[in-house]
């Protein structure tokens, strides 16, 4: 043994003194700094407590509601459809039909807007900026908010729901499409231009083959999220499963609520799996 | 030998004919696949439009004019000479936004709902992600089952959860907070677990080597690596949650949404437009602030 640890026979006190001599800032944090650290944490905790109080998140309210919630959960078992299976399943079908129709209309509306929003097609920077901000403004409006106002225009029923979904998705899809178009390789288009192609030919053979799979996969993604949004729209009167659910929650028929929720979750997971399969097929070929 | 066979003319013709026949079959198959895809899509669309009552719903006159009428009602009657006058003067901006103090407090409640829900959702999502990530989960079956649970929660729309919670907790912001927190937990749990699965394993092993337990390994080996990712995901979720919280009031779960449904019930369409402008403005402000913070975080991560 040639190397002997020089710190081996030092006492604890001496060790700490040596450590402070080597790296003073690492061993002892000054008291002012430590107070500041604690102060920040205390302030953050206070702010959070205040926030919680503002949104009624107090133990008393929580406990009361939680008792009700447990009672509801107790009522959920066993789930039962009370002889209304056909009605519930047809409402589910109507909900998914609303999602498909709304997405289809949105795709139609979003294709020209997506072309318009792409930097590669509208080259003027100010125009590009304004068009994109315009989409952003409409992207901030949720489908439910559209549905509320469209039901006034078209009356209760799924028509307003379909249009609301389409309105909410057009700016979303337009942005996604525009990004897909911007991200595609310009070389095939240059090639067609060099071979003497017209503008339409450039779009058809230079752009479409490249962006179509991406756009299709993004549309499917929006469709998946619409399966969820469509279920919500029934609550404000656009028909479908949301309406059935709300009706049953209002009369505290939680066994039927549980049946509907389970049926809905199974359907959505199934549809999501199918759509995911198609999407990965589209992207990876 | 093959080349000798091709050299003779009749063999050449035979090969060409064979090739053409095969090519025809391939092209036909391709066409058939394309046509069947178009047919299936058309069938799905037809059934969907039929089931959703798109063409048979009786909505009176043509749809475009109904929308036009509604837009007409939504635009307030502003008068240029009275634009900046007080609230009691009709035609002024103040009379359009006539209940501004209430709306501002409801907007701030909306932000608070989103904030509290995002904080709770992030914390719970962090713990859920520990269970749901392949490399950190203490037990293999736990990893699988917690993933499935998160998936099921993600399929439930937050408004339907809020509807049940409003029945339990009564009208107020708390059901909204819980509903959004639940959705946030599920989606952040998934995103966080994906971040967890890409970590560098060496720091964790170092902590393990000096005798750290499971939690110490997580605290000093994992969290420092994933914290910037977590923060940027949580901020992204905050943006989504502000929009969700704005809509939640429609079912009585707090926030500005309650005014939206009130404006519709009292047919105050110009008020609806005013509220829409406020909501869009709020979401814009939140988006810009969160984007600035996220870019800052990404900068920090790149600088390291």
Interface residues (C-beta under 8 A of the other chain):
Chain A: X48 X51 X52 X54 X55 X56 X57 X61 X62 X64 X65 X66 X68 X69 X72 X93 X94 X96 X97 X98 X100 X101 X104 X136 X137 X140 X141 X142 X144 X145 X148 X149 X152 X153 X154 X155 X157 X158 X159 X161 X162 X163 X228 X229 X231 X232 X235 X236 X239 X242 X245 X246 X249 X250 X252 X257 X261 X264 X265 X268 X269 X272
Chain B: X44 X45 X47 X48 X49 X50 X51 X52 X53 X54 X57 X58 X59 X63 X66 X67 X69 X70 X74 X109 X112 X113 X115 X116 X119 X151 X152 X155 X156 X157 X159 X160 X163 X164 X165 X167 X168 X169 X170 X172 X173 X174 X175 X176 X177 X243 X244 X246 X247 X250 X251 X254 X260 X261 X264 X267 X269 X272 X276 X279 X280 X283 X284 X287
